């Protein structure tokens, strides 16, 4: 308590309330705001939380007081602090609140509270001292654990640099792979991929002294079963080609598919059949046959030849056969042969144009200019036109599961043209092949059953292990038939119409064109503007 100029300040209950009393005396000035603040400071209460309205009212009453007056004008508040330990246990954070006329928090109090929380990490003295000097802080880290250092997983770096555009000379025309997409050719010893081993991490420790395990860094080796490639004998982290071919890039390695390169496929080279990819610098000539398991890349054209590929067929020129009849049955050397070009692949077919050909692609057929008098089928879509060229389809039949795109369908002369979407164009042939295989297997199964029954009646006839072999064959046939039935069921599901199938004729549809979406058919009798043809409420609509 302190008394000055008739003013007394004291702490009153409850709590630490600041109570002011004033007794007027003759000849003595009543207290003002400055004298009140000085009195608070002399008591060490300068930071007290005052009620400004109560102070003003008290001082005003003092000016006209004729007797002793008193009032509660504020409160003393001690300093406070909070400790927050992060969810990962790696940091102790301090929030410090300054006192308001009350007792400040001391550093030993904070250290004691940290220890009571079970923290064994040392207090960061500089951080704590700075907080105490500032008098306040919010979520300041004053103790920390050691975070685990995560390792680095193994990395696989593709060493195949993109090919630069070749110069337009004869050699470049013959070997420029850029025009054929992303296909690259490598030779034995070519570095393909570099494997950088994983870097293990280091465990950490939290503020309670408990270990924090670092995540295990993945360290896979090169993939197993890479064909045409192997780790270098002197550098196990380097994958190199062991054969010439086309690289196939994977996540954990690069395989090399064998590639055969020929100037052209003709009588000089003979027919071509192998497991791999084929690159033809010139043409595939009339009457010749190509059968490969990979891609076929042709710099020139495919004439009335037969081409089958397990991958894509890319033709810089066109696919052009001979019209049926006339000289179509003659090939080079006067031999009878193929009249129309025939191209079949499991991937995509890309060509400048298609004429008098049968083309079947597992995914899509992409043509720059036009399709004329051809039978074209695609498992996904047919796209005609591009780079400012409005493509057209005239004559023949074009079928795709999802879509057919062309600016113009048909021809002004009313050429009969069929465009069909919405059904798997290969389903009937696939089902027929599967059913034929099933009939063959059933016949073979019946024969083996008879043989097994014969051995059961006449065991003396089963020389050696013939009886066991017959039973094993019967079991395998039963298993294969079961798998074949599953494939037939799956194929039946694929034969359902595709609801989103569309025929997109951006410019014109000529008379003589038959449009079919799913099982619905629309015959166009006269020329009409283009549009999109699709099923709407189970009816063909042109929009």
Secondary structure, DSSP 8 states (H G I E B T S, - for coil): -EEETTEEEEEETTTTEEEEEE---TT-----HHHHHHHHHHTT-TT-EE-HHHHHHHHHHHHT-SS-EEEEEEE-B--EEEEEE-TTS-EEEEEEE--BBS----HHHHHHHHHHTT--S-B-HHHHHHHHHHS-EEEEEEEE-B--B--B--EEEE---------SSHHHHHH--GGG-S--EE-TT-EEEEEE--B--B-EE-TTS-EE---------S-TT-TTEEE-SS-TTEEEESSSEEEEE-SS-EEEEEEEEES-BSTTT--EEESSEEEESS-B-TT-EEEESS-EEESS-B-S-EEEESS-EEESS-EE---SSGGGGB-GGG-B--SSEEEEESS-EEEEEEESEEEEESSEEEEEEEEEEEEEEESSEEEEEETTEE-EEEEEEEEESSEEEEEEES-TT---EEEEESS-TTHHHHHHHHHHHHHHHHHHHHHHHHHHHHHHH-GGG--TTHHHHHHHHHHHHHHHHHHHHHHHHHHHHHTS--TT-EEEEEEEE-TTEEEEETTEEEE--S-EEEEEEEEETTEEEE-
